[in-house]
């Protein structure tokens, strides 16, 4: 395919490639797909357990005053996904157009929006305190005044406060991953200096979304649609929903600030095929059909290891550090959402893979099957 060739717009036929032509063993690739289909997320389809508790509250051992679900929640679909090799589909399974919740994959979309803000000059310097361009109560304290855009993007801000009735304390002592211990989650701890301590969280990422909204001065879903999703031929079905209490007024207009996940409902509702286009844009250095949509320099910064966590960049997970998957090159990275939902980007192998609703404990085994199928 020519360098400028891209998948046709949503609704048209997306070119496929035979496994052997793409460098895969056909039987082994089929086994990888069968594995993903057979190892479905244990989450209930309704996203609520029989006792009425939300999957997020159960997943993160959440209780106390910040558990209220304030955004929309929709029943999920079954296992789905696709594998792209050289822009073409080499494997696909399940309903890849269904607009399911995608949880923290939305964080990686926020990272791309931050890159657009940098391109547009709306963020002059990542190491400038956010409060310099966004005066107001969120960055008024001595502690919060030191927080930079880089800190927010690397989840090391240690911001203290409350936004949309959710306190930063809700994610104190939070852990993620198969062996996560969230027995002390929500217990208040001593804060560190901004930029010196990593802790995965949602409240502070929601703050980043609010900050970007203030800089663009238009709803982030509109920015994403106009600058990224429409140009890459994504569907018109995806949505980015906020909370019932996340509306703000900017320049006399009422707008909804959107979250970086579905922790309390809301977030990005999107299909696997649209995710695949987004991942392909990242793999191609921000270019689509010969047009630069996102700076390649931003993508390089986005996937550079953070000083406080070697396998984390700007809201993307990296194949670095002690948790690196040996089957993948060090340059591979992924967006990850609870449930488990994944956009894997591997520029070195010209590969993008999207997984919807696989059991998180089976992700590494799937990668073994997938990469084991490559000649």
N, C-alpha and C positions, 0 to 999 in steps of 0.2 A: 504493500500500500504506500502511496505517496505520503511525505511528511505532513501534508496539510489535510489528509483524509481523516474524517471524523464520522462517528455514527450518525445516521440520518436522524432527524427530529423525531420526538416521541410520536408514536402512531404509525411510523413507517417501519419497514423491515430493518432490523439490526443485523448486519453481516455476521455470519458464523464462520468458524474454521474447524476443520476436522482435527481431533486430538493428535493424530500422528503428524499432521502438517504443522501443528503448533508445538511439537516436541514433547508430547505426552504419550504415555502408554495408555491406550484406550481403556483396557480392563481396569487398570489401577485408578484412573481418573473416575471411572464409573463407581469404583469402590469408595472413593473419597466422597462422592455425591451421596451414595447410599448411606455412608456413615453419618453425614450431616442430617439426612432425613430421619435416621433411626435414633438420633440423640437429641431429641427436642428439649427445649427449656422446660424445667419443671413448673414454671409459673402457670397459674390457672389462666384459661383463655379470657375470662372476664377481667383479669388483673385485680380481682378481689377474692380473698379466701372465703370459705363458707361462713366464718364468723364475722364477715363484713370488713375485715382489715385489708388495707391496700397493700399490694405487693412491695411497694417501696418502704413502707413502715416496717414490714416484716423483714425484708432484705437487710435493712440497715439498723435493725433493733431500735427503732425509733419510738419514743413515747414522750409524754409531757405536753407542754403548751404549744408546740410548733408542728403538730402532726396533721392539722386540718388540710384536706385536699381542696385547693382553690382554683384549679384549672381543669379543663375537660379530660376525661379518661375514656378510651374506647377499647372494646374487645380486640384482642390481638388475633392474627392469623397463625397459620402453621409454619413449619420450617420452610425457608425459601432462600434462594441465593443464586449467584452466578459468578463465573470466572471469566475474566477477559484476558486474552493474550494478543498483544499487538492491536488493540482497539476492537478486536472481534470476539464474539462470544464463543468460548470453547466448551462451556458447560453451564446449564441453567436448570433450576428445579423450583417447584412450588409456585406460588402466585407472586411474581416479582413486580407487579404493578400496584399491589395493595398498599394503601397509605396507612401503615401502622405507626404507632408511637415508636420513637427511636431512642428515647432517653438521652444519655450524655453524648451521643454522637453530635448533638446540637452544639456542644462546646467547640468541636472542631470547625463547625460552620461559623461560629462567632470569631474564631481565630482568623478565618479568611476575611470576614468583614473588617476586622481590625487592620488587616493588610491593606484593604481598600481605603480605609481611613488614613493610613500612612501615605499611600499613593496620592491621595487627594490633598495632602497637606493638613488634614484635620487633626492629625497627631504629628506634631513637629519632631518630637524626640521621645523614644520609648523610655528613656531614663529620666525624663522630666516628671516631677510630681504631678499626679492627675489633678490635684486641686488647683494647680496654676491655671488650667484652662476650664475647670469646672468648679467655680466657687459655690459654696453652699455647705449645708451641715454634714454631708457624708465624709468630707475630708478636712473638717475644721479642727479636730482635736490634734494635739501635739503628735500623738502616735500615728493617726491616719494621714496627717499632712506629709509624711515621708514616703507614702506609697506611690510607686510609679506604674506606668502602663505595663512595663515588663513584669513587675511583681504580680499584677493581676493575671497576665497571660500565662505565667509559670506557676500559678497557684501558691505563691509564697508571700502574698501581701499581708497576711495576718490582720486584715481589716477588722475593726471592731465596730459593731453597730447593728442596726435592724433596717431591713428593707422589705417592703410588702408584707409586714408583720411577721417576718422570719428573722430570727437573731443569728448572728455568726456562731453563737454557742452551740446551735443544734448540730454542727459538724465538728465540734471539738473532739479530739481523740478518735476520729473516724479513720477506718482503714478500708482498702479495697483489694480485691483479688481472692483466689480460692481459699487461702488460709487466713483471711481477715478476721481479726478479733475486735468486734464492736461492742464488747461488754461494757466499756466505759464511754461509749459514744454519747455526746450531749452533756458530759460532766465538764464543768468549767475548768479550764487550765490557765496557767500563766502564759500570756502572749509573748512572742519573741519579736525582735526587731524586724520590720518589714524587709523582705528579701533574704532572710536568713533561715527560714524554716518552711518546708513543704508540708501541706496538708490538703488532701483532696476534699473539696467542698462544693456546695451548690449556691449558698447564699452569696458568697463573694463573686462567683461567676455571674449570678444574676445582677450583681452590682455592675460588673463589666458590661453586660448587655444594656443596662440603664445608661452607663457612661457613653457607650457608642451611639445610642439613640440621641443623647444630648449633642453629640458632635455632628452626626449626620442631619439631625433635625427633621427626620422623616422615619416612618416605621421600618425597622430592620428587615422584615419580610419583603417589603417593597424594594429595598436596596438590593437584597439578595436576588430577587426575581429579575430585576432590570439588569444588574451587572454580571450575574453569574448564571442563574438557572435558565433563563430564556435564551441567552447566547449559546449555551451548551445543548439546547434542544430538549430540556427536561419537560416533564408533563406539566399540566396546569392544575393537577389534583393535589399537590403537596400543600401543606399549611404549617404555619408556625404560630401556635396559640400561646397567649400569656395567661395571667391569672385574672380573676374577677376584680382584684384590687390593684392591678398593676398599670392602670391607666394614668397618664400624666398629660399635662397641657404644655405644648411647645408652640410658640408663635401664634397663640390663640386657637390652636388645633388640638383636639383630644386624640391621643395616640396610646397604644398599648405597648408597654415594655415587655419583651419576650425573654423567657428563661433559657438557661443552658442545659435543660433536661426536663424529665417528667417526674422529678422527685415529689412534687406536690400537684401532679397533674400538668396538663399543658405540654408545651415543647413542640418539637418538630414531628409532624405526621407525614410520612413520606414512603415511597416504594423503593424496592431494592434496585430497580433499573435507574432511577434518578440518583441514588447513592453511587451507583457504578459510574455514571457520567461525572459526578463530582470527584470521585477518586481518580478517574482517568485524567481530569483536568490537572490534578495535583501531580500525577505521574509524568505528565507532559510539560512540567515546569510552568504551568499557568497559561499555556497556549492552546487555542482551539481554532482549528481551521485556518492557521496562519495568523491569527489575531491574539495578541497578549491581553488576557483578561485579568491576570494576577501576576505581579512581579515575581520572576524566578528568584530574585534576591530575597523577597519575603518568604517564599517557600523554604529557601535554605535556612533562614533564621528560624522559621517555624519548627523545623525538625532538628535543630541543634540542641544537644543535651543541656538541661538546666543545671545551674551550679548546685541546686539543692536536691536534685533527683536526676540521675544519669539517664533514666529511661523515659524522661518526660521533656517535651519541648513546649511550644505555645499551644497548649490544650490538645496535643496529639501525643500518643504513646509511641516510644521509640524502641527498636530492637537493640538496646544497649545495656550495659551493666550486668549485674549478676543474674538478672531474670531473662537475659537474651535467649531467644529460641535458636538453637544451633542450626536448624534446618533453613533459617532465613538469613539473608545477608544483613550486615550491620546497617545498611542504608534503608531497610524496610521500616515502615511505620504504619500506624493504624489509628482510626477513630473507634472508640469503644463506648457502647451504651449497655446499661443493665438489661438483662433479659435472656440471652446475650445477643447483641447486635454489633456488627463489625464491618468497617470498610478497611481492607488491607491494601496498602499501596507498596508495590515492590518495583521501583523504576529499573533496578539492575536487571531484572528478569522480564521487564516489560509486561508485568502482570498486575492485575487488580482483581480482588475477590471481595464479594459482599456476602455476609452471612446474616440471616435473620432467624432469631429464636432457636439457637443451638444451646445445649447445656454448656454453661461456662466451663465446667470441669472437663469437657471434651474438646475444647478449642485446640489445645496443644496436639492432641491425637489427630484431629482433622488436618492440622498443618503437616503433620508427619505423613499422612496419606496423600495430601495434595502435592507436596514437594517430592515425595517418594515416587509420584507418577511422572515426574519430569525426567526426560532422558538426560 
